[in-house]
């Protein structure tokens, strides 16, 4: 039995933050979530540095080395942050949490510092497998406050440990035994601080697909107010040989680590997500309204009393307010145009791999509808026919594969092309085997017609004077994940 992961990751800026300081990475052997802090572009820098220090670990490592390489990577990230602050004191105070899991066979190493969390759903039960490094958690541990009080404590976000480059880092490190059917959730406190554990449990237990699960979890956090950036990874442990759906193979970056400048990812579909998109604007300049010229109230009542007191008729006050109203409308229009332009610029830096005219293609833009429009176009058709790539690749391509850059999209296409060429090699081997079988059948039929037997022919002295043709050796090559192809006479 070979264990593997089927995973999905999603990151959202939330409803109140201006930028996304969370970062995440999900790969075949490595999952990691980092929640940056510090503001002024420093939080996203810290979280992206932490993730970047780990990504090289996403390879086949001996189980005995997992904890050591995780500890070394965290120390390396801490040193990088220290050097960055020394070079630029203006970013002092930045830092990040980090929760990461690294797999090798049936072993999973867990590394944790801060208040991002990891949960395990196993046997229908959900348990938190990390311990928050916060002031309120220490008060709960000491019995000074209850968990319920901790949830509303004014200092619940105060960290006692973080990755900030100011001192030696001491992450929690442990090894776990992975089992088929386990489901892991790694998330920032933008999810766990808003959505209750009971709802997390119900969602993880009832939503089968990881991609659907992360979308629903993010939407739940947005519906709950979305006060912070929201990032989560859902990963299922599967047997790669028997899984109904194949394990994930494409590595994914999310949040600040995915674009380097902290721009928020596009929002999830769904009611809360669409509302979120429509309410996002560029930062707005302050609008000052003179206190000696207040907004008029409804005619009658207090407004009428006020008008009588200063000798001004309500109609005159409305006319006097009209230039201010026009100025506010003009400012609102500028904000909408600015937000639209910023959104357009964002789409022009994005790529994804999908299907166009029956072949694999690279698209420029994003694969989401915005105000009824789809801001993407075909950048390059690859000439790889969809009907000839492996079945697993077809599903991924049709649902589209996001890329962090054009180079990343081209690497994805390179992997798909390798799979496509492997299928072509398989088809050629199947045809060659079928040709041998056909030739054998033809020669055997001729031999039988001539000698009235399919056995060797001997003369009276017992000497073999004729032999039937040799049967082709081996068996027909397997299609594996390749689709049925014309001329192979086989199906997947």
Secondary structure, 3 states (H helix, E strand, C coil): CCEEEEEEEEEECCCCCCCCCEEEEECCCEEEEEEEECCCCHHHHHHHHHHHHHHHHCCCCCHHHHHHHHHHHHHHHHHHHHHHHHHCHHHCCCEECEEEEEEECCEEEEEEECCCEEEEEECCEEEECCCCCEHHHHHHHCCCCCHHHHHHCCCCCCECCCECCCCCCCCEEEEEECCCCCEEEEECHHHHCCCCHHHHHHHHHHCCCHHHHHHHHHHHHHHCCCCCCEEEEEEEEEECCCCCCCCCCCCEEEEHHHHCCCCCCCCCCCHHHHHHHHHCCCCCCCCCCCCCCCCCCCCCHHHHHHHHHHCCCHHHHHHHHHHHHHHHHHHHHHHHHHHHHHHHHHHCCCEEEEEECCEEEEEEEEEEEECCEEEEEEEEEEEEEHHHCCHHHHHHHHCCEEECCHHHHHHHHHHHHHHHHHHHHHHHHHHHHHHHHHHHHHHHHHHHHHHCCCCCEECCCCCEEECCCCCCCCCCCCCCCCCCCCCCCCCC
